[in-house]
């Protein structure tokens, strides 16, 4: 009943609030209203044939993700163009079906991609924080992991592909302007020397900057700077070094000098030392820490002392962006949480910079768009911290459309994701959200006309979503198609009653400690040395009774 109705008037009918979203002209439904209904016009309940006319479409570029909750015979479809170029967000509480939704969505894309008549050049990069998707998408994905299984490849990121500021922030914990200049001047010197030796295509020596992705030796950087900081001199003019032992850059062994003396008698300290011993000690400790090998000892991409590398960035990008499968999964489940933000930020930075600068090439994002899918986005896209990952995704959200880079943000805590990033998402798949703070955060990013749809978020079934935005013809409530059981992500809850009902078995917690220490879930206590011999069949008739 209307709020302004006279208090004494009897309510003789049913009242509803109606929002006009489109109209059917000639049997074809279109968004928008050209003529509004008049007072007194008849209102009809929507039939299944009407829903089919509204949501059904034969347009190309559509992917089917499920069916309408109100009519399971009508498929729920999304426009692939708008889904990628206008960015998207998949939001829902833990256990609401986010991982299954993503697996279903990516399988829908790759099912089309496998058909040579449609989209054989689909390109998706999935950042998998918990290692849930390799099993679900193994037939359509190339998999890279910090702790690779059989048929997976080692995930490595060359440190020299990052900007100097981002690299130094990680290596030194922060430096002043004067101290930063000491590092960047030396890095620039090494990069120019590396180019002189290797002559990288398309690079002019005069155009090289400290951020140009050219390999240089981090070990040499440390050795040269620490040598300058600790050097002493025999004479007051500082012309005769009091060197005792050169040191070894490859072994990260520091040079040794005679200790300085007090007063007017040498050895004398280096008066031009900048005072970066603490930062250099931190740099060395990180180079010796195996947790950072994925970045500081990147295998084929690790430069020798002269800056030479066995593989260049084209091999790295070919694996990540040009693999034979339409999806590339970067499994980050073996990464310590302390370096997760750095790892994700490094990956996103390399991908964005490469596609931005190659925008006029056939391998660039305009000619072959890329969808970047980010699981557990609240862990590294928080508004509270100015991380490399958040900064890069903000650039993608604001400018990625122009360069063929689309972002899909997945989170169970949308209230912790940067508002700038969420507000740039054109399509939302909202699953069950129980937390009122998270619901209000999503509500604030949507147009006023769609806000009322969020009232039912707390009561949605698992795997059911409200889909709204540019990729959907109209806002819809739909059931996401479940992948086959063998193709579902490893995100299901433990079956407590089933596991607890199993008889107690012998346990070995030394295996637990081995995994803990190695920071690898599959670490073993004892390596099994099994000798395998070929089996030879006996000739027929030679067998004895």
N, C-alpha and C positions, 0 to 999 in steps of 0.2 A: 504494500500500500504506500502511495507517495507520502513523503514526510510532511508536505504542506496541505494534506487533505484535512477538511474540517473534522474536529475531534468527535462530533456527534454522528458523523456519517458512517453507515454500516458498510463493512467490507463485503462486497457481494461477488468478488472475482479473485483471480490470481494475478499477481503483479511480477513483472520481471524487468531487469535492466538489459537492454539490447544494444549491442555495438555493431554498426553496419560496416562490413568489410569488403563487399563486392557484389556483383550482380551477374546474372546469366543472360547473355544476349545471343539469340540464335542457337541455343543449346551449348554455348561455350561460356564457361565461367571466367570472369576477369576480375582482378582486384580493383577496388575503387568504385565510387558511386557517381553515376551521371544523373540519376533522378531519385530523390528520396520518396519513400512511401507517404501516403496521406493518412491523416487521423481517421480511424475507422476501418482501414484496410485489414483484410483477413490475414491472420498469422497461422502458418501451417508447421507441423512438426516435420523435421527433415527426414526424408526417406533414404534408404540405401542407394537408390538410383541418383538422388540428388547429391549425396556424398561422393559417389563415384564421379559425377560430373565436376564437382568442386575440386577434389583431390587427385582424380585420375588425370594423367597426361601422357601423351605419346611423343612429347618433345624429346629430342636427343639430349645427351648430357645429363641424364637422370640416373641415380643409383637408388636401389630399393634397400631400405634398412630394416623394414618390419612391416607391420600392418596397423591400421587404426584400431585403437582400443574399443571404439564404439561399433566397429564393423570389421571383423577380422578378414573378410573377403577383399577388402580394399587395401592395396599396398601403400605404405608410407614411403614417399620418394623425396629425395633432395637433389637440388641442382648442383652438379659438380663444380661448375664455374664459380658460382657464388660461394660455395663452401670453401674453396681454396683461396680465391683472391680476396674475399672479404673477411677472412679469418673466422674462427669459431671457438667455442668453449664447451666442454663437456663437464658438467658439475653435478656432484652428488655425494651423499654421505658414504662412509665406508660400508660395503655390503649392499649398495644400491644397484650394482651391476655396471659400473663404469668400465671395467676392464673387458667385460663381455661385449659391451656396446662398441668399444674401440675395435676389438677383434672382428666383430661383425661388420663394422663400417669399412675397415681396411680390406676384409675379404670380399666385400661387395665391390670395392674399387678394383681389386686385383682380378676378380672374376671377369670383369670387363676388360681389364688390361691384358689378360691372357688370350683374348679374342683379337686376332690380327685385324679384324674389320673395324675395331673400335679404338681402344687406347693402349696400344702396345708400349708406348713410351711413358707410362705413368711413373712418377718418381716420388717416393715417400721416405722420409728420414724419421725414424722413431727412437726417441730417447727413453729407454726402458730402465727405470730406477730400481725395480725389484726383480728383474729377470723373469717376468710373467709371460712374455710373448714368444720367445724362440720356439717353443713346442707348438704353439697355436698357429704360427705363420711360417714354419720352417720350409714349407714347400714353395713359398712365394717370396722368401726373404733371404738376403745375405746377412750374416750375423757376425758382429765384432764384439769381443768381450775382453775386459781386463784379465779375467781368469777363464780362458777359452776352453770349451769342451771339444770333443772330436767334431770335425766338420765346421768349426767356428774359427775365426781369425782373431789374432791379437789386436786389441785396440791400442793404438799409439798416436800421440799428438806431438809434433815437433814444436818445441818451445820457441824456436826462432820465427815461427809464423805468427806469433802474437805481437801486439804493439809493445814497445819498450816500457811504457808506463804500467801496463797490466802485468808484464813479466816481472818488473822490479818490485811492484807492490807485493807480489807473492813471494819473491825470493828474499827480499830484505825486510819486509814488514813495514816499509815506508821510509822515505828519505827526504831531507830538505832539498830545496832547489839547487844549492851549491853541490850537495852530495850527488843528486841525480845527474847533474851535468858531468861529473866524473865518470859515471857509469855510461851515460849515453854517448859521450865523446869516444870512449873506448869501443863501444858496440859499433858505432858508425865506422870507425877505423877498421875493425875486423870485417865488417860487411863489405867494405870497399876492397879490401885485400882478397876476400873470398871471390868477389866478382872478377877481379883481375886474373885469378887462377882458372875459374870455371866458365867465364864469359856466358852468363845467363841470357837466353834469347829475349829480345825486346827491352833490355835494360841498358840505359846509358849511365856511365859512371857519374856524370854530373847530376843525374836525377835521383840517385840513391839517397834515401833518408834513413833515420834510425828505425823507422817502422816498415821499411821495405822488407818483404819476407824473403830474405837471403840468409842462408845458413852461416853460422859463426860458432866458434867453440866457446862454450860457457866455462870450460875448465881453464882455457887461456885467459878469459876475462878475469876470473878469480885470481889466477896466478900473477898476472901483470899488475892488478890493483893492489894485492896484498904485498907484492914486492915493493911497490912505490910507498906504501904506508909504513912498512917496518924498516925500510932501509936506513942505514947509518953510514957516516963518512969519516974517513981518516983526518981530513983537513977541514978547516973552518969555511973554506970556499965551496964545500960540498962537491968536489970534483973527483975524489978518489973513494969509491964505495968500499966499505969495510966488509965485503962479502966473504962468508965462510963456506957456505954451501948453496948451490944454485936452486935446489928444490926440484920438484917434478910436477909439471902441470897435469900430466896424464894420471898420475897417482894422487893428485890433490895434496902434494907434499909442499909445504911452505919453504921459501928460501930461509937461510940463517945468516944473520949479520952479527958482528961483534956488538955487544951491548954498549949503549951510549954511556959516556962518563959525565960526571958533574964538573962544572967549572969550565975553564978555558982550554982544557986538554981533551982531545978526542978520545973515542969516536963521538961524532955529533949526530943529533937527530935530523931527519929530513924536515926542514922548516916549512916545506910546501905540502906536507901531508894534510889530507882533508879531514881525517877523523872518521873513517868508515870501517874500522876494524870489526866493530860489533856486527854491522850489516854483512860484511864479508864472511864472518864466522857463521852467521845464519845461512848464508848462501851455500857455504861448503857443507853444512850439516844436512841441508835439504838435498844436495846432490848425492850424499851418501845414504839417504833414507830410501829404502826400496819401495815405500809406498808411493813415491813420486816418479818411479821409473817410467810410467806411461807417458810422462811429459818431458823429463830431464834426461832420460836414456831411451829415446824413441827408436830403437832398433836400426832399421835401414836408413832412417832419417836422422841418426845421430852424427853430427859432424866430427871429423877428426880435428887435430889441433890447427890445421890450416883451413878448416871450414869445408872440406870436401865431404859429400854425402853419397851413399850408394844409390839412393832413390830420391827423386825430387817430389814436389808437391803434386805434380800431375798424377803420380801413382797413388797418392793418398786420396785425392778427389775422385779418381777413377773408381776406387773401391767404394767410397761413401756415396757418390752421386751417380756413377755410371756403371753400377754392377749389372749383371745379367738379369737379376730379379728386380721387380718393380719396387720392392720395399728393402730398405737397409735398417737393421735393428742394431743400435749401439747399446749393448747390455752393460749397464753401469752398476749392477748389483754387487760386484766385488770391490767397489770403490769406498774407502773410508769416508764417513760423513764430513770429516774435516776438510776434505779436498773436493767434495762433490760440486760446490758452487764454481770452483775454478775449472773443473773438468767440463761441466756443462757450458760455462761461459766461453771456454776456449773453443769447443766444438762449434757453437753458434757463431762465434766471431769469424772463424775460418770459413764456414759455409757462406755466411752473409757477404763477407768481403770478396770471396771468389766469384760469387754470382753477381754481385753489384758491379764489379769491374769488368766482367765478361758479358755484360748485358747486350752487346751487339754481336756476340758469338752464338753459333747454333747450340752450343752446350750450356749457354746461360739460361737464366730463369725465364726470360721473355719467350724464347723459342721452346724451352722445355721446362715448364713451371715445376716448382718443388713444394711439397707439403711437409712442414716440420711438426711432428707430433710430440708433445712434451708431457710425460706422465709426472704426477706429483709436483705440479708446477709451483705450489705454494712454498716448497722447500728452497727454491732458488730464484723465485720471481717476487719476493716480498717487497712491499713498499717501504718497509722499515730499514732496509739495507740497500746501499747503492752498489750492487754487485755487477760484475761484467756481464753475467747472463741477463739480468734485468735491463741493463742499458742496451744490450744488443736486441732483445726482443721488443723493447720499446721502439727501436728504429724499424724493425720488421713490421710491427703493428701499424706504425705511421706511414712508412714508405714502401713496405714490401710489395704491395699490390702493383706498384709501377715497375718492379723488377722481377715479377713472377715468383715471389716467395710468400707462401701462405703459412699461417701459424694455427695450430690447434692446441689450446690450453686445456689440460685435464687436471682437476683438483677436487679434493673433498673438503677443502677449506677456502672457498672463494673470498672470504673476508680477509685472508692473509695475502691475497694476490694483489699486485699493484693495480690501482684503479685505472691508470692510463692504459694498461694492457687490456683489461677486461672491457673497457668502454669502446675499444677499437674492434671488438669481435662483433661481426655482423650476424652470426647464427649461434643460437644457444640450444644445447641439448641438456635440459635440466632434469635429472633423475631425483630420487627421493632425497630431500634435504630436511633433516630434523632440527638442526640448530637454527634458532630464530635470527641470530646475528648474521649467519651465512645467507639466509633467505632475504634479509633486508639489504644485504650488500648486492645480491643479484638484482633485487627489485630496483635499486638505485641506478643500475646500468641499462635498464630497459625503457622503451617509450611508455608513456602513460597508458596507452591503450592496451598494452600487454600485461600490465602489472597484476590484474585480477587473476590471470592464469596461475600465478604462483601460489595462490591460496591452497591448492590441492597438493602441493609438493610433499608435505609430511605424510600423506596417505597413499602415495604411489606404490605400486607393487615393484618387487625386484625386477629389473629389466624393462621397466616402463618409464617413459620419458615424455616431457612436454618439449616439443620442438618448435622453435619460433625464430623468425629472422629472415634474412635475405635468401637463404638456400631453400626455405620451405615456401610452398605456394601460399599457404595460410598456416597460422599456428595450429598445431595438432597434438593430440595425446595419442601416443602409439606404443605398441609392444615391440621391442627390438627382437629381431630374429636371433635365436640362439644358435651359435655354431654347433656342429657335431661335437659330441663329448670329447673325442680325441683331438679336436681343434680348439678347445676352450683354453683360455689363459690359466696359468697356475695361480689363481687368486681366490680359490674357494676356502672357506673356513675349515679348520681342522674338525673332523668328526669325533668329538670328545667321547661320547658314550661308546662308540665303536672301538676307538683306540684304547680306552680305559678297560674295556671288557676282555682284551687280549691277555692271556696268562703272562706273568712276569717272565722276562727273558734276561739272559746274561748281558750286562752292560759294561762298556769300557769308556770311562770318562777321560782316559788319556787321548782318545780320538777327539773329544771335545776341546781339550787344551791344545792339541796340534792345530786344529782349525783356527782357534782363537789366536794363537801366536802367529800363524802363517797368514792370517786375514784372508783365508780361502776356505769356503764351505766344504770343498771336496779334498782337503788335505788328508793324508794318511800317515799313520804312525810308522809302518814298515812298508817299504817298497817291495812288491812281489817280483821276483826275478824268475819268470817262467820261460823255459826253453821250449820253443815250438819246433817240432820236426815234421817234415812232410810225410804224409801217409802213402805207402806204396801197396798197391793191390798185388796179391800173390797170383802167379800164372795159373790158369785153369788146370785142374788135374793134379796140382802139386800138394794140395791140402792133405793132411794125414788124419786118420781117425783117432 
